[in-house]
Every structure is written in structure tokens, then in C-alpha cells.
Amino acid sequence: MVKGAFAHVASMAQATPNAVAKAAELEAAGFRVLGVAREADDALRIIGLLALSDPPRPDAARCLAALKAMGVRVVMVTGDAPATAAAVASAVGLEGTVAPTGAITPTVRPEDFAVFAGVLPEDKYRLVKAFQRASYTVGMCGDGANDAPALRQAQLGIAVSTATDVAKSAAGLVLTEPGLDGIVGAVTEGRIAFQRILTYTLRSILHKVRQVTYLAVGLWITGHAILTPMLVVISMITGDFLAMSSTTDNVRPSKQPNTWKIGNLTLAGVLLGFVDLAFCICVLLIGKNVLHLDIDTLRTMTMVNLVFNGQAIYYVVRERRRIWSSMPSRIVLACSIVDVLLVPGLAISGVLMAPLSPAVIASLFVAAIAFAFVLDEVKVRIFRVLSMQ
């Protein structure tokens, strides 16, 4: 006796027209059809059909719609018959054509077909390799031991909660709850992490461009180092408040998949850094030539300006859109308040630095706010030209 997928059993055994028609009817209704055959009169004959129902989960259509809205292209890869696969794809809202036999070639792309049916375990591996060869980042979701090679090959192998131990060990991500909601959550969290890293990197580039150049220009303008070692230490410690709190910030994940554009990111950071450098030099010149501050007081003014300026930079680069597009987290706001009050408080009282009048500190604060909106306008224009999101 032989039992297996109807198409394979029918290729080895004699199938009546009635059996073929009934199998096609069941497959079109979404059933997985098995053929049962046994030897009779020295020939293998189909004696029955087994129809297995494995309907998609109620949340499947919603999850696929969410992934599509996020710019993730989803394809179905199954060992079921094409008619069965097409019925399931229609039920979950997966639109597109069903790949014909032999469509899994080294040049196939995910936009070519929405459904790959009747595939063997090795075909899944070959399909992942083909998509990667076409420069796609591939996530593979599976549950069986036969999915393990493809799960291992994909950039992100995803094993569902009911997967076999072999599939779970081969996957990079194991869902702990039934359904596919975990995939949507993983994509969202990945994009949030990307945006936080992007903010940190952009802020670091901007600071490096301004900081080194500003110290050199300040030495040339005043003839003295514009920051003492003590002020540098204070600047580094207080700056860490905001840097560490940024990991808790509210982040808007991008609507489309992200890719690292190192050249564009560096260029954006350098351009914004030079705008920031120009602002800091203007403040320094006003303190020296307009307010006629002595070098010690000028150093204090520089320190306070760098604190306010650092706040402005962070709130500009944390958003890809306008500075007011989202609210920071409470921890970020708390750390900002501490940073803004601590150093100016030391400057007013003259602790660890020469005293600076409250009027000058208030003017620096207002100037930093105005500069934040100017820098934000420059950022938006640069991001638009460089297609950064």
C-alpha cells in the first residue's frame, strides 16, 4: 500500500477520472489531498482519498496586511498542490500568481510569484538562496525539520511556537506565542533599534566635526584653550546623561525597510556639523568682541553654550521629520532638565568655573532654541535630498 500527496501517487498508480476530479475539487477548496493506492492485478491502483483540513489562523490575513504595509514582500512556499495553495493564499489576502513547476531557478525573484506550491525541502533552501542572490534580505518562517536548511540560510530564520526542536535550533528567532503577530513585532522592534543606532551615529558624527574644529578655531580666535581640562570632564559627564537616556526614547519606526547608507549618513553628519560649528563660532565671537568677556568667563560661556547646543542637536537628529513630530520619553526629558539646570547652575554660582551672569545664560538658552529650528530646517532639506528616513 502506498500513501502520499495525490499528485505523486497518481503519477505512480492508475487513477480513475472520478478520483482525479474529486481530488481537484478538494484541493480547490483548500484541503490537502492524499492518495491511497494498493497493488491489484499486478498494477498499483488508487483506492481512496484522504482530505486534510489545515485552515489558516484567523490572524494570518491581518498580519500579512500589516507586513505588506511595512514594505515586506510575503510569498508562500508549501508542499501542497497548487490548487490548495492558491485557495489558502486567497483566504489570507495574498495576491499574485502561483509559480509553475520548475520556477525555482537561481534567477527567480520574490516579485515574480506570490505562491510556490509542490516544493520539496531542498527547493525552499534554493529559493532562499535565489532571493539573496537578487540582493534581498530574506526572512524564512517554518515549523518542520525539513525547513531547517532554509531557516539556517535565511538572514532571519523564524520558527513558530509549535515548531520542532530541529527547526527552532536552526532559526534565529523563535516565536513564543501562537500566530504570526510576533513577526510583525520583530520587524517593528528591529526598525526601532535601527533608528536609535542611526540617531546615535548621526549625533556622533556631528559632534566630532564640530568639537575638534571648534577647539582649534577657539584657540586661534582667543589665543587660549577655550576649555580647561576640568570643563572638558564636566562636559563629558553631563553629556552622558542624555546619551544614555536616548536608549529609552520614543522612536517612530520607518514605514519601509531600512538599509545602511554610510556615505549619505556621513555626508549629512558633516554638513550639519559645519552648520553647528558656524553657530558656535558666532557665539564665541559675540562673547569676545561684543560682550568683551575675559578668557575665564569666555570659557564658562563656551561650556554653557555647548550644553545648550548639545541639547538642540539631540532633539533635531532624534527625528527624521520635524523636531516637533514626536514627544521624547519621560526619561529623556528628565535627563535634559538635569543637564540644562546643572551646568548653568554651576556657572551662575561660579563653582568649578568663572561665574557667568544669568542674563547671558538666558540669552544662550534662547539662542540654542532658535538654532534648533534652523538646524532642523537644514536637516529636513538634507534628508530629502539624500533620501534618508
RAUR-V635546 format. One record per run of one state. SS is the DSSP state (hx for helix, st for strand, lp for the rest). FROM is the first residue (numbers start at 1). LEN is the number of residues. If there is no record, write none. Layout:
SS,FROM,LEN / SS,FROM,LEN
This chain:
lp,1,1 / st,2,4 / hx,6,7 / lp,13,1 / st,14,1 / lp,15,2 / hx,17,12 / lp,29,3 / st,32,9 / lp,41,2 / st,43,10 / lp,53,7 / hx,60,10 / lp,70,6 / st,76,2 / lp,78,4 / hx,82,10 / lp,92,6 / st,98,1 / lp,99,16 / st,115,2 / lp,117,4 / hx,121,13 / lp,134,5 / st,139,4 / lp,143,2 / hx,145,9 / lp,154,2 / st,156,4 / lp,160,5 / hx,165,6 / lp,171,2 / st,173,2 / lp,175,6 / hx,181,42 / lp,223,6 / hx,229,20 / lp,249,13 / hx,262,29 / lp,291,4 / hx,295,23 / lp,318,12 / hx,330,20 / lp,350,8 / hx,358,29 / lp,387,3
